[in-house]
Amino acid sequence: MNPIIREAKPEDKPFIEEIAKLTWEGEDYLARVFESWLKDGNFYVLEVEGRVVGTAKLTLLPDKVGWLEGLRVHPDYRGRGFGRMIHNFMVQKGEELAKEGIINALEFSTYFLNRESIAMAKKDGFEVIKRYYIMGRPVEGIKPSKPSNSTIASLEELEYGEYIPVGWKFVHKVPEALDWLKKKAIVKECGGAKFMMPKDSESAFVPFHLSKSYVEQLLPCMAQEALNANRKYIEIMVPEERRELLEPFRELGFEVWDNCKEPNVLVFKKKLK
């Protein structure tokens, strides 16, 4: 039977859960976001002989961006061209949305070791537009403290340039991003300092300001939220242009993933119009 790519359905969840358990040493967020992605739409699976062996998602972000995420292939089916098949399908889907005027570019982020995705992206005309360091530190050693619920009133509260990290998504800092963040992010406050996290997955935390003292103030509350999500680490994204913060954050117990000297998270873009 030829492989087919179709929209995901509720009954696909067991297959998705299996793929998630076999990805990133069982730390994959795919199973946690399954219901929200189904509701959002543009969520696709690759089916082979009645079995779902691959996934991909296109999420609409502010500024007419189509964000590609969740591209996975079951380990038993890798090396057979299925990743390229899904990637091609999603690029075609993006081009269709561009013709309808819904988006004008495709973007995605990936870890620097994801060489297959990087090679496919570059071959298809994607270019690196932004680079980040992802840093993490264990929750162990921090006395947790419960944060209070908070809100974001203005994008000016966020000390970021043209891109705002939201987990592993990077949202353009344009006026419509404020409403998007109010719907898609959870904002918490800790002694007057704020941080965000995505609603649909437990991923990297987003301090509203990037400084040693500000992040240090947030550590107890971020530790509490990490423990609530059964996570052992606190992770944050540091823009390449703020690399001077790496050493101060190391003093707080953070380390760059894989001890990279260069940014290890790449954001790609392909213009469609």
N, C-alpha and C positions, 0 to 999 in steps of 0.2 A: 504494500500500500504506500502511495506517495505521501510524503509529509504535507500537512495542511496548516495554514496559519489562520486562526479565527479569533473572534472576541472571546474573552474569558467568561466562564459561567460559574455559578455557585458550586456546582458539583465538581469543579476542578480543584477545589481547595486541598483535598488529600495529596494530590500530585504536587501542588505548590509547597505544601508543608514538607514533603519529602525533599524537594530541591533545596529548600531553605536549610534543612538539617545538614545537608551535605555541602553547604557553601559557607565560606568564612568560618570554618570550624564550628558550625552550628549557630553563629552569631548573626546570621542574615536576618534582615527585618521583613523579608518578603511575606511571610505568613501573617505578621502583625498588621500589615497594611492591606491585606487581601480584600476585606469588605469595603474599605474606603476607596480602593482603586476600582473595584467593580462599580460602585456608585458613581464615581467620577467619569468613567468611560475611557475610551482609547487604551484599553488594557487588553493585550493579546497573548495568546499561547500558541506554541507549536506542538502539533499533535502527530504522533507516529504510531500507527497501528493501534489506535484507541488510547494511547498513553500520552499525557502531556509531558514533554521533555524540555520545553523551553518557554520563556516568558519575555515580555517587553511592555513598557508603558510610555505613553506620550502625555505629558501634563501641560496644560496651558498656564503660562506664567504671564505676569504683567509685561507690557511693552511688546505684545504680540510675539512672544517667545514660545516655541514648542520645546519642552524640556524632555529629553530622552532619559529613561531610567529603568531599572529592573531588568536589564538584559541578562538572562541566565540560560544556561544549558546544563541539563543533568550530567554529572560526571561520566556516566556510562555512555553518553551519546556525544561527547566532545571529540573533536578531531575529524568530524564527518561533514563539516561545512554548514552545520545548522546555525551556528552563531552568525555567520555571514548572511545566511538566508533571512534570519530575523532582522538583522541590521538593515539589509536592503529593503525589506518590507516597511520598516519604520521610516526610513528616509523617503520612500515613495509616499507613504501616508502624510509625511510632513509637506511634501511638494503639493499634494492634493489640497491640504489645508491652506497652503500659501496661495494657490490659485483661487480659492474661495475668499481670500482676504482675511483669514482668521489669524494666521501667523506670518511673519516675514523672515524668521530664522529658526534653525534648530540649534539647541545647545545641550551639553551634558557635561558631567564631571566624572573623573575616574582617578583611581590611584595609579601612581607612576609605574607600578609593577604589572599593571594590566596591559601587557604589551600587545596582545591580540586586538583588543578594542582600539588602542591607540593607532596601531598600524592600519586597521580598517578605516578609522576616522580620517586619518591623513590622506589615505588613498582616495577617499570620497570628497575631498575638498574642505574638510573641517580644519580650522586653525586654532591654536592655543591663544586664548585672549586674556587669561587670568591664571595665576598660580598661587597656591596657598601651602602653608605648613600645617599639617594636622598634628596636634600635640595631645598627649594623654598622660594622666597620672592615676595611680590606684586610689580608690576610695579609702582604703585602709590607712589609718593614721589621722583621719579627719573626724572630728566630732560632728555628726550630722545635726542640722537644725532645720526645722520646718519653715519653708518660705511662705510668704503671703501671696495671694493672687493679685495680679496687677494688670495694667493695660499699657498700650502704646498710644500716645496722643499725637505724635508727630514723628516723621522720619528723622528730624533733626536730633531726636534723642539717641539715634544710633550713630556711633562713631565709625562709620564705614564710608568708603568712597562710592563709586558707581555701582558696586555689587554688594548685596547684603547676604551673608551666608545664613541659610536656614537648614540646619543639618548638612546634608550633602547637596542641597539645591543652592543655587546662587541667583538671587532675584535682583533685577535691575532696580536701582534706586530712583524710581520715577513716581510721580504723584499717586498713580493707581496702586502702587505697591502697599500703601498704607492700609487700604481696605482688604487687600489680599492677606496681609500679615494678621489683621484682626480676625480673619476667618480661619487661617491655616496654622497659626502659631499660638503657643501657650506662653504667656508672660508671667514671670514670677519676680518677687521683690524680696531683698534680703538686706535689712538695715538701710534702706534708701537706694541701694544698688539693684539694678534689674538685669535679668537675662531671659532669653527666649529658648524654646525648643519646639520642634515640629509637632503638630497634633497627631499626624498619622504614623509616626515612628519615633522610637527612642534613639536619637542620633546625637551628633555633636551639639553641645550647648553654645549659645550665642550671647556672651556678655555685651551689654549695650555700649560699654567703653572698654578699650584695650589698654590696660595699665596694670602694673604689678599690684598696686594697692587695691584697685577696683576688683580684680579677679580674686585676690586673696580674701576680700570681704565676702565674695560670693561662694567660696569653696564649701562652707558648711551646708548651704542650701542646695548647691548643685550635687553635693554628696548625698543628701537626703533624696533628691529626685532620682539619682542614679540607683540608689538602693531600692526605691519604690518600683523601678523598672527591672530589678534583678540584674543590674549591671555592676561590674566591679571597677569600672574605670570612668573617669571624667575626661571628655574630649572637647577640644576647642579648635577653631580654625584661625590661623594667623595669616593675613595677607602678606605676600612676598615683600611689598614695600614697607612693612612694619617688622622686618627681620631683627631690628634692634631689640625687640621684645623677647626674643628667644632665650637669651641668657637670664633676664629677670624671671621669666616663667619657669626656667629650669630651677631657679632658686626656690620656687614654690612646689617643686616635685614633678613638674611636667617634663616629658621628653618627646622629641620629634619621633614619629613612627619610623622604625628601622634605622634610627640615628642618621637620617639623611642630612647631607650638607646643603642640598638644594631643595626647593619646594617639592612636596610629594603628592599634592593634589592638583590636577590639571583641569581647567575649564575650557571646553572646546566650543566653537561656533561655526555654523555653516549658513551663510546668507542665502535666502531663497528668492528674494525680490530685489 
